[in-house]
Amino acid sequence: MKRRGETYRQWCDPILHHQTHEEALDNGACLEVQSRLSRTGATQLFIGVYRADGSVLYERFYRQRPGETMSRAMVWGVEHARRVASNDESAGVEMAGP
């Protein structure tokens, strides 16, 4: 079970339409990537990487992904999350994006 960080709580808005990709990796890490359209039509992206015990390894959201569709942002986000999980170089980092 994921233990969400403050970044996710800032991101969460169940009213907005969004797409979600979840993936469990061999090392036990769990990825969650969400893309959505803001109320003003901007593509937004959330990336969450969680350790096997559910703790936050990395969370970040982007208020805008200019020039990207929800699908394109999702693909980029999944690739980025996989890199973070495999490198494990962001341990303990939790951040909000621009």
C-alpha positions in Angstrom: 0.0 0.0 0.0 1.4 3.4 -1.0 1.9 6.0 1.7 1.3 9.2 -0.2 3.4 12.3 0.3 2.4 15.9 0.5 3.1 16.3 -3.2 0.4 13.8 -4.1 -2.1 15.6 -1.8 -1.4 18.9 -3.5 -1.9 17.2 -6.9 -5.1 15.2 -6.1 -8.3 16.5 -7.6 -10.8 13.7 -8.2 -13.1 15.9 -10.3 -10.6 16.3 -13.1 -10.5 13.7 -15.8 -7.2 11.8 -15.7 -5.4 8.7 -17.1 -3.3 6.5 -14.8 -0.5 4.1 -15.4 0.6 1.8 -12.5 3.4 -0.7 -12.6 5.2 -3.0 -10.2 8.9 -3.5 -10.9 11.0 -6.6 -10.1 12.8 -4.7 -7.3 9.5 -4.2 -5.5 9.1 -0.5 -6.4 5.7 0.7 -7.6 5.2 3.4 -10.2 2.2 5.6 -10.6 1.9 8.2 -13.3 -1.1 10.3 -14.0 -1.8 12.8 -16.7 -4.8 15.1 -16.8 -6.2 18.4 -18.3 -6.5 21.3 -15.9 -9.6 23.4 -15.7 -7.8 25.8 -18.1 -6.9 23.0 -20.6 -3.2 22.6 -19.7 -1.8 19.1 -19.7 -0.5 18.2 -16.2 1.5 15.3 -15.0 2.1 13.5 -11.7 5.0 11.0 -11.2 5.1 8.8 -8.1 7.7 6.2 -7.3 7.2 4.2 -4.1 9.5 1.6 -2.5 8.5 -2.0 -1.8 7.4 -0.9 1.7 5.1 1.8 0.2 7.2 4.7 1.3 7.8 7.6 -1.1 10.9 7.4 -3.1 10.0 10.2 -5.5 6.9 12.4 -6.2 6.7 15.3 -8.5 4.0 17.0 -10.4 4.1 19.4 -13.4 1.5 22.1 -13.6 2.1 22.3 -17.4 3.5 20.1 -20.1 3.4 22.6 -23.0 2.8 21.1 -26.4 2.1 17.7 -25.0 -1.1 15.7 -25.1 -2.1 13.6 -22.1 -0.9 10.5 -23.8 2.5 12.0 -24.8 3.0 13.3 -21.2 2.1 9.9 -19.8 4.7 8.1 -22.0 7.4 10.6 -20.9 6.3 10.3 -17.3 6.5 6.5 -17.3 10.0 6.5 -18.8 11.1 9.0 -16.2 9.6 7.1 -13.3 11.4 3.9 -14.5 14.7 5.7 -14.6 14.2 7.1 -11.1 13.2 3.7 -9.7 16.2 1.9 -11.4 18.7 4.5 -10.3 17.2 5.0 -6.8 19.2 8.2 -6.7 16.3 10.3 -5.5 15.8 8.5 -2.2 13.8 10.5 0.2 13.2 13.3 -2.3 9.7 14.7 -2.5 9.0 17.7 -4.6 6.4 19.7 -6.4 7.0 20.7 -10.0 6.7 24.1 -11.7 
